[in-house]
């Protein structure tokens, strides 16, 4: 998702990040060249195109504008509804954390429930984006993420696990019936948010609208040079390219907004929203929360996690990529006995070349197995130099 201040007048024409122009450049240049060829043919062959001018095309353009406006409104409604559902999910996670910290005295059960809530958020993100989120979920619930990932609906499996945990605490007398009802209501609201997201993901806009719009836009742009050639002359290619930019740009934007859970520039920053849930949960537990995911050139991709840094392991035959680490972060996300950055400094003394990357994805971090310094492990972010 692009978040940036309004650009200036001159800068406005050169912004490509978040713009649909790169996607529709073939249509813009293609119809511009096509308009020039039509003008050249009309003048070379002396064709008489009549006196109707662009009036008939104006009527077709009005109809096309109405269709485009309807489709863009429908696509934006889907995008905004998806954002409201994830905002509601953040609200429900915070309510769950607040209620559970007051109802559950057992620290182990409390932390287990809230870690499953964070894993639910990541599994839901993976389901909506059609990607594997097992690695991110494993950072919070360990090997239980593997069994949940094998099911058809991993986030629903996490909700069932959370419900079973709450029911077990009720049967054990750890919470009373009112406390169990409060937790169950919170889980029901989270399930409702998930169902709303699945409804948006599984119900695209009717294909007939897309087909009608694209056919009409192509027909309009193909006929437009013939209506402008006699009056606009060599300015026809420019006008044709501008009309193609408007119509195909709106169509491409609505197509991008139609699926708000993707990874394109204008899609929702689901990783950032998951990080908001993580921060809320860790603060409720009284632990140091991770930092918010920063934007990279105004782009909140959600894949950059500078707060969760990796452990470097000194190996003499490899050139590694060490970066600073906070032991409490690594211990929280990976568990076990974690050494600080001494291994990275030792690797540097042994000839490793230190390179600080501009970003590191959560998927890359979670694949790193934290071991004692001096051990060797397979790590996709290392660069081995022979």
HELIX and SHEET records of a PDB file:
HELIX    1   1 UNK A    9  UNK A   12  1                                   4    
HELIX    2   2 UNK A   21  UNK A   45  1                                  25    
HELIX    3   3 UNK A   55  UNK A  103  1                                  49    
HELIX    4   4 UNK A  107  UNK A  129  1                                  23    
HELIX    5   5 UNK A  134  UNK A  141  1                                   8    
HELIX    6   6 UNK A  144  UNK A  149  1                                   6    
HELIX    7   7 UNK A  154  UNK A  171  1                                  18    
HELIX    8   8 UNK A  177  UNK A  202  1                                  26    
HELIX    9   9 UNK A  207  UNK A  232  1                                  26    
HELIX   10  10 UNK A  233  UNK A  235  5                                   3    
HELIX   11  11 UNK A  236  UNK A  258  1                                  23    
HELIX   12  12 UNK A  270  UNK A  284  1                                  15    
HELIX   13  13 UNK A  327  UNK A  334  1                                   8    
HELIX   14  14 UNK A  342  UNK A  349  1                                   8    
HELIX   15  15 UNK A  362  UNK A  367  1                                   6    
END                                                                             
